[in-house]
Amino acid sequence: MDTEIIRHRLHNYLEAADDEKIEALFSMVQEEMTAYEVTANDSLKLELDRRLEEYKQDASSAISQEDSKRRILEILKGDKK
């Protein structure tokens, strides 16, 4: 079964499952989930604040999501420009 379909089915199940089942599933994956969580330390917060202020000063310098995706794909393919 395709991973996207599995995600969708799991999401639907989680919306309808009773509390006991949700808690059981959570306890099974809680430790792994914690490994993927990003902690917002002080330096990260400062960097994000700096970038937000930079954006506010010159919003026209931002690139669209489509351009960003295109650039990333070019880099991944090795077509650096």
N, C-alpha and C positions, 0 to 999 in steps of 0.2 A: 504494500500500500504506500502511496506517495506521502512523503513527510508533511506536505502542506495539508493534505486531507486529514492526516492523523492529528495535526495541531488543531484544525478546525473542529474535529470530533471531540477532542479533549476539552477544548474551550466550551463547546456546547454542554458536555457532560458536567464540567465544573459549575456552570451556571445553574444546573438543575439538581446537583447532588446534595444530599443532606449533610448537615454539619459534621457528623461523625466520620463520614467518608472523606470529606475535605480535610479534616484534621489528620486522618490516617495517611492520606496521600502526601500531605505537607510534611509530616514527620519523616516520610521515606526520602524526600528530596531536599529537606531543609539544609542539611550540611553542604550539599553540592551547590544549592542556590546561593549560599553565603559566599562561596568562593568566587562567584561571578558578580557580586555586588560591588559597585564603585563607591569608595568612601570619599566624600568631599572634604579633603583636608584644607587647611588654611591657604596653602600655596595654590591649590586648584581654584578655590574661591576667588583669590586675588587675580589669577590669570583670567578667569571668566569675567570678572568685573572689568578688567582692563580691556578685554576684547569687546565687551558690550559698549563701553565708553567710546572705543575706537569706531565701532559701527555707528553709534549715534552721531559722531562728528562727521562721518562721511558714508552715509548709507549707500551711496551710489557705487562705492567700491566693492560691495557685496556681489557675489555671483549667484546665478540661479541654481536651483537643485539640479536641473538638467545639465547645465554646464559643469557643475561639480562632479556629477556622476560620469559624464563624458571624460573629464580629465582623469578621474580615478581609473576608469577602464583603459585609457591610453597608457597610463603609467604601468598598470598591471600587465598590459600586453607588451610593454617595452618600447612603446612609440612616444618616448619623451620628446616634447616640443618646447 
